[in-house]
Amino acid sequence: MKRGDIVVVSSQGDYGKPRPAVIVQSDALAAADSVLVSLLTSDMTEAPLYRLMLQPDAGNGLRAPSQVMVDKIVAIPRAKASAPIGSLDQAAMIALNQMLAVMIGIAD
């Protein structure tokens, strides 16, 4: 499991149904018992600053058009994440990194 991988998780609370999520935590923290993920949804919202649009393809393993909800980052136990079903390509990772920087306030 590495940064950019897409896994299936069940977070607690309102977003608790099993859903894909992308690993956003640094690979340098692989020994941690939890991992930070950004949840995905197929319920589209017009929010280009913090919702990354993904089309399903063989590389990401998604079955429907989805958005990475950069505004929905959660920590989950590693043991509660599935094996990766796919991963983001380089262009999507660059866009995700930019959105994360805006969301947490470190963008220039």
VMD Tcl script that draws the C-alpha trace (Angstrom):
set ca {
  {0.00 0.00 0.00}
  {1.57 3.26 -1.13}
  {0.68 6.89 -1.75}
  {-1.64 7.16 -4.75}
  {-3.04 3.64 -4.41}
  {-6.80 3.26 -4.45}
  {-8.18 0.97 -1.74}
  {-11.66 0.19 -0.41}
  {-12.41 1.40 3.13}
  {-15.34 1.89 5.49}
  {-14.83 5.04 7.53}
  {-16.96 5.90 10.53}
  {-19.78 8.42 10.54}
  {-21.72 9.78 7.60}
  {-19.28 8.40 5.02}
  {-19.14 4.90 6.53}
  {-20.31 2.73 3.64}
  {-17.58 0.78 1.83}
  {-16.10 3.09 -0.78}
  {-12.87 3.62 -2.67}
  {-10.29 5.96 -1.20}
  {-6.88 7.13 -2.32}
  {-3.88 6.88 0.01}
  {-2.59 10.43 0.62}
  {-0.15 9.69 3.46}
  {3.58 9.76 2.81}
  {5.26 6.44 2.05}
  {7.87 7.43 4.66}
  {5.24 6.66 7.33}
  {4.59 3.07 6.21}
  {5.27 1.75 9.73}
  {2.33 3.70 11.19}
  {-0.67 1.57 12.16}
  {-3.06 4.03 10.51}
  {-3.06 5.64 7.08}
  {-4.56 8.89 5.77}
  {-6.95 8.48 2.86}
  {-9.13 10.79 0.82}
  {-12.54 9.26 0.19}
  {-14.08 8.91 -3.29}
  {-17.68 9.42 -4.34}
  {-19.72 8.88 -7.48}
  {-22.08 11.68 -6.40}
  {-20.65 14.53 -8.46}
  {-20.25 18.05 -7.06}
  {-19.05 21.10 -8.95}
  {-16.02 21.97 -6.78}
  {-12.88 22.12 -8.95}
  {-10.66 23.37 -6.10}
  {-11.16 20.28 -3.94}
  {-12.86 17.53 -5.96}
  {-10.63 15.62 -8.41}
  {-12.57 14.01 -11.24}
  {-11.55 10.47 -12.23}
  {-12.83 8.37 -15.10}
  {-12.76 4.60 -14.65}
  {-9.90 2.80 -16.39}
  {-7.79 -0.33 -16.03}
  {-5.15 1.57 -14.04}
  {-7.37 2.95 -11.28}
  {-9.77 0.01 -10.95}
  {-12.85 2.23 -10.63}
  {-16.20 1.09 -12.06}
  {-17.87 4.49 -12.35}
  {-16.85 8.12 -12.83}
  {-15.79 9.34 -9.40}
  {-14.41 12.31 -7.54}
  {-11.64 12.28 -4.96}
  {-13.11 14.26 -2.06}
  {-10.01 16.18 -1.01}
  {-12.20 17.76 1.66}
  {-12.86 14.31 3.20}
  {-9.50 13.08 4.52}
  {-9.67 10.46 7.26}
  {-7.27 8.25 9.16}
  {-8.12 4.56 9.09}
  {-6.38 1.51 10.53}
  {-4.24 -0.06 7.81}
  {-5.84 -3.41 8.61}
  {-9.23 -2.00 7.56}
  {-8.11 -1.06 4.04}
  {-8.39 -3.54 1.18}
  {-5.52 -4.48 -1.05}
  {-5.09 -1.81 -3.74}
  {-7.64 -2.01 -6.56}
  {-5.66 0.45 -8.66}
  {-3.71 3.68 -8.45}
  {-3.74 7.24 -9.70}
  {-1.66 8.09 -12.75}
  {1.00 10.80 -12.65}
  {-1.29 13.57 -13.92}
  {-3.93 12.77 -11.31}
  {-1.29 12.71 -8.56}
  {-0.04 16.16 -9.58}
  {-3.60 17.52 -9.51}
  {-4.29 15.81 -6.17}
  {-1.11 17.27 -4.64}
  {-2.16 20.77 -5.73}
  {-5.64 20.32 -4.30}
  {-4.25 18.98 -1.02}
  {-1.96 22.02 -0.75}
  {-4.95 24.35 -1.19}
  {-7.13 22.37 1.23}
  {-4.63 22.38 4.09}
  {-3.38 25.91 3.42}
  {0.18 25.39 2.19}
  {-0.36 26.54 -1.40}
  {1.45 29.66 -2.54}
}
mol new
graphics top color blue
foreach p $ca { graphics top sphere $p radius 0.5 }
foreach p [lrange $ca 0 end-1] q [lrange $ca 1 end] { graphics top cylinder $p $q radius 0.2 }
display resetview
